[in-house]
Amino acid sequence: MTEEQAEGHEEGWYTDPFARHEARWMSDGTPTKLVRDEGVESYDPPPDEEPSQKPTRIEEEQVADGEDLRRAGDGDEVTAGRMAQAAEFGATWGSHIALPDLHERR
């Protein structure tokens, strides 16, 4: 148990103290509305009742190699090319999206 947890300032995923979901996010030792079931996150405000069980910290698997990160330079070359072309003409965000050629419908 870390010093932070010992002082009641839990932060992270814990088993749901109300036993309604697999996990509930704790912030500063207080249950929040963020819950998780089978890896799917959703919202469910904590009920107006006393907890039915003591929350237990859920240790998350840490990815050390950075494979879970997406960096600004990592991207779709086609999209990057379209954005560069649009920027030449002073276009703003969204201009890289290919739109149907309306002239072909005639």
N, C-alpha and C positions, 0 to 999 in steps of 0.2 A: 504494500500500500504506500503510495507516495504521500508526501507531506500535504500536497494539494487535496488529495482525497481524504486524508485524516481530518482536515479542517472543515470538511463539508462543502468543498468547492468543486464537486465532480463536474467534469466536462467530457462529453463523448457519449458513445452508445452504451446503454445499460439494459439489462432485462427490464421489461415494463413492470414497475412496482404495482400496477393495478391489474396485472395479469390479463390484459385485453389484447396485447400484441406481443410479438417476439422480442422487440426492442423499442426503447424510447430514448430520445436524445435528452441528456441531462445538461443543463447550463447553470453553472454556479450552484450545483447541488439541487436544482429545482427541475422537476419533470416538465418538458415542453410539449407542444402539440405535434412535433415531428416524430413519427413512428415508422417502423419497418417490419414487414412480414415477408418472408421468403425472398429477401433482397430487394423488395419493392418499397420505396419510401412514399409515405402519404401523410396526411394531417388528421389528427384526432385529438382535440383539446383534452387535457387531463380532467378526469371527472371530479366533481365536488364531493369526494369521499376520501377517507384515509386509505393509504396504500395497503394492499393485502399481503405484500411480500417485500423483502429487502432487495433493492436493485443490485445486480452484480455486473461489474464492468465486462464488456465484450471486447476482447482484444481483436483489433483489426489486423489483417495481413498487410504488411508493409511491402511495397514494391520498391526495391532499392535501385533498379536499373533505369528508372525513368520511362519505362514503356507505357505507363498510364498517362503520360503528359503529352500535350500537343503544343508545339512551339510555333511562333509566328511564321517562321521560315518554312515550316512543314505545310504543304498545301497542295491543292490540285493545280497542276501546271496550266490546265486549260482555263480555269477560273482566273489564275494569276495573269495569264496572257490577255484575257478579255478585260481585266481591270486595268492593265497597263495601257491597252489600246484606248479604253474609255478615258483614262486620265489625260491622254494626249490632247483630247478635245475639251478638257475641263469638266468632265462628267464627275458625278459624285457617287456615293455608295448605292449599289443596286443596278448601276448601269452595265455591269458585267453580265447580268442575267440575259440569256438569249431569249429574245421575243420572236414570235412567229412573224414571218415576212408577210405583211398585209397586202403587198402588191401582187403576190402570187395567187391570191384568191380571186382575182378578176377574171 
